[in-house]
Amino acid sequence: MAAALACSAADKVASLDVRLLSTMLTADEGYGEWGFAALVVADGHRILFDTGAHPDTVLRNARDLHIDLSNVPDVILSHHHLDHTAGLVTLRREYAKANPTALARAHVGAGIFQSRTDGSGAREVNTMIATKRDYESAGGTFIEYSQAREMFPGVWLTGPVPRKYPEKNWSAGRLLRLADGKTAEDNLPEDQSLVIVTDKGLVLISGCGHAGIVNTLDYARARIAPAPIYAALGGFHLYQASDETLAWTASKLKDFGLQNLLGAHCTGIEAVYRLRQLIGLDRKTAAVGAVGGGFNLATGLDPGSIAK
């Protein structure tokens, strides 16, 4: 299976730009929130990765930044949490007015619609169940992934990531409702990331990295391409990580050859600085991301003026 999934030498992206449309920090333009969204443009293919924590944040930030999302047909949802999915229906409805194909395909990991409870056993807490109905009524279609798959040449979705290492990058409290009527801890089984294959190495884009940044990169190198990691961008849910966890994570990232880190959303400001030091990166190659900031394959990190 690994050999069948591995990309050929020709399947590489030559141009890549990533712009943050939702995260906590913002400077000259846009609104900050506890959420994540990014516009990814890979060899002309325009993809919205996650949709922010409030229905209108990404819409407002895109307008402030003069970014047109009406020509974006594909949206990826990294997992079911509201801080990554709240804008989906609003964005689809708004941009479909100008282009019926705008944000019409939503790519999700298997398990994203699974029922969840807060522990009471009665209340449904997975908002994606209602979002599915509203998005489909607005003309959208969901595409589910159970394993790594190439969306475009050199552009891959991991699908759900195997948990090889014991990274527990999620908050406790929610339970999965299982088919047999029992419950189990919700470890976000649907969590997925975007992986871009380039001549410089792999570029990872993550919403929260609930599967674990090390698990995700290990899987990407095994199933997509055994290349060094040129950049890791997005949220990695390390803001509450212990010093020991950050040291272990840094050692693995260093082994993977990580050259650029843009930590946004739930990565944590202190975690970014600690990883930068432990990996041996500097201010030009490791920073906290802000709305409007991002990464370009040709020019490197552009974290935003407040984060430089």
HUPE-V811575 format. One record per residue. N is the residue number from 1. PSI is psi in degrees with one decimal (none if undefined). Layout:
<<N | PSI> <N | PSI>>
//
This chain:
<<1 | -41.5> <2 | -41.0> <3 | -36.2> <4 | -30.7> <5 | -24.9> <6 | 135.6> <7 | 153.5> <8 | 167.9> <9 | -26.6> <10 | -21.0> <11 | 69.7> <12 | 145.8> <13 | 132.5> <14 | -31.4> <15 | 135.6> <16 | 131.6> <17 | 135.9> <18 | 125.0> <19 | 131.0> <20 | 128.9> <21 | -9.9> <22 | 124.4> <23 | -178.5> <24 | -41.6> <25 | 143.5> <26 | 155.8> <27 | -100.3> <28 | -31.9> <29 | 151.5> <30 | 173.0> <31 | 134.7> <32 | 152.3> <33 | 165.1> <34 | 86.3> <35 | -177.6> <36 | 142.3> <37 | 147.6> <38 | 140.7> <39 | 125.1> <40 | 125.8> <41 | 108.9> <42 | 110.7> <43 | 40.9> <44 | -15.6> <45 | 122.7> <46 | 123.2> <47 | 132.8> <48 | 120.8> <49 | 108.3> <50 | 164.2> <51 | 16.5> <52 | 174.1> <53 | -18.0> <54 | 152.2> <55 | -31.2> <56 | 2.7> <57 | -50.7> <58 | -38.4> <59 | -47.9> <60 | -42.6> <61 | -38.7> <62 | -41.0> <63 | -42.8> <64 | -35.4> <65 | 3.3> <66 | 43.2> <67 | 125.5> <68 | 119.2> <69 | 3.9> <70 | -18.2> <71 | 25.5> <72 | 107.2> <73 | -23.1> <74 | 135.7> <75 | 135.7> <76 | 133.8> <77 | 120.6> <78 | -32.5> <79 | -179.3> <80 | -10.0> <81 | 144.5> <82 | -28.3> <83 | 1.8> <84 | -9.5> <85 | -7.0> <86 | -28.3> <87 | -4.5> <88 | -53.8> <89 | -42.5> <90 | -46.7> <91 | -43.6> <92 | -48.7> <93 | -41.9> <94 | -49.8> <95 | -19.6> <96 | -19.3> <97 | -34.5> <98 | -30.0> <99 | 113.5> <100 | -20.7> <101 | -0.8> <102 | 125.1> <103 | 39.2> <104 | -14.8> <105 | 122.2> <106 | 120.9> <107 | 121.0> <108 | 156.5> <109 | 145.8> <110 | 131.9> <111 | -6.8> <112 | -25.6> <113 | 7.8> <114 | 141.4> <115 | 139.4> <116 | 154.2> <117 | 157.6> <118 | 7.1> <119 | -19.1> <120 | -23.7> <121 | -12.5> <122 | -40.8> <123 | 130.6> <124 | 126.5> <125 | 0.5> <126 | 99.2> <127 | -14.3> <128 | -18.9> <129 | -46.4> <130 | -36.6> <131 | -36.6> <132 | -46.4> <133 | -46.0> <134 | -39.0> <135 | -43.7> <136 | -34.4> <137 | -21.6> <138 | 8.3> <139 | 7.1> <140 | 157.6> <141 | 134.7> <142 | 138.7> <143 | 119.4> <144 | 141.9> <145 | 129.3> <146 | -7.6> <147 | 175.6> <148 | 137.8> <149 | 143.3> <150 | 119.8> <151 | -47.5> <152 | 166.0> <153 | 116.6> <154 | 0.9> <155 | 113.5> <156 | 145.4> <157 | 136.2> <158 | -26.3> <159 | -173.2> <160 | 137.3> <161 | 127.8> <162 | 144.7> <163 | 72.7> <164 | -43.0> <165 | 151.2> <166 | 54.0> <167 | 123.2> <168 | 77.7> <169 | 55.4> <170 | 161.8> <171 | 143.2> <172 | 164.2> <173 | -31.2> <174 | 151.8> <175 | 143.6> <176 | 136.6> <177 | 121.5> <178 | 164.1> <179 | -29.8> <180 | 7.6> <181 | -9.6> <182 | 175.3> <183 | 160.2> <184 | 158.0> <185 | 135.7> <186 | 103.1> <187 | 22.5> <188 | 61.3> <189 | -22.5> <190 | -6.0> <191 | 126.9> <192 | 161.0> <193 | 165.4> <194 | 135.5> <195 | 125.9> <196 | 126.9> <197 | 123.5> <198 | 169.7> <199 | -23.8> <200 | -13.4> <201 | -168.6> <202 | 142.7> <203 | 122.9> <204 | 134.0> <205 | 123.6> <206 | 144.7> <207 | -53.9> <208 | -18.0> <209 | 39.3> <210 | -24.5> <211 | -12.9> <212 | 129.8> <213 | -36.4> <214 | -45.1> <215 | -42.9> <216 | -45.7> <217 | -37.5> <218 | -44.0> <219 | -43.3> <220 | -40.3> <221 | -29.1> <222 | -36.2> <223 | -19.3> <224 | -58.8> <225 | 131.9> <226 | 59.8> <227 | 160.3> <228 | 162.8> <229 | 111.2> <230 | -37.1> <231 | 144.5> <232 | 122.4> <233 | 137.9> <234 | -152.8> <235 | 137.5> <236 | 10.9> <237 | 50.9> <238 | 9.4> <239 | -20.0> <240 | 10.8> <241 | 144.7> <242 | 166.1> <243 | -37.8> <244 | -41.1> <245 | -43.1> <246 | -37.8> <247 | -43.5> <248 | -44.7> <249 | -45.1> <250 | -40.5> <251 | -38.1> <252 | -41.4> <253 | -36.7> <254 | -41.8> <255 | -34.1> <256 | -7.2> <257 | 26.1> <258 | 129.4> <259 | -23.1> <260 | 137.1> <261 | 121.8> <262 | 100.3> <263 | 116.1> <264 | -178.4> <265 | -119.8> <266 | 9.4> <267 | -43.8> <268 | 134.5> <269 | -48.6> <270 | -37.9> <271 | -40.8> <272 | -46.3> <273 | -39.3> <274 | -42.8> <275 | -40.6> <276 | -45.1> <277 | -45.9> <278 | -34.0> <279 | -25.4> <280 | 27.3> <281 | -178.8> <282 | -171.6> <283 | -25.8> <284 | -19.3> <285 | -2.6> <286 | 122.2> <287 | 168.8> <288 | 132.8> <289 | 148.9> <290 | 159.5> <291 | 129.8> <292 | -19.9> <293 | -179.1> <294 | -143.2> <295 | 141.8> <296 | 134.4> <297 | -32.8> <298 | -34.2> <299 | -11.6> <300 | -154.9> <301 | 142.4> <302 | 81.3> <303 | -14.0> <304 | 149.6> <305 | -35.6> <306 | -18.8> <307 | 1.4> <308 | none>>
//
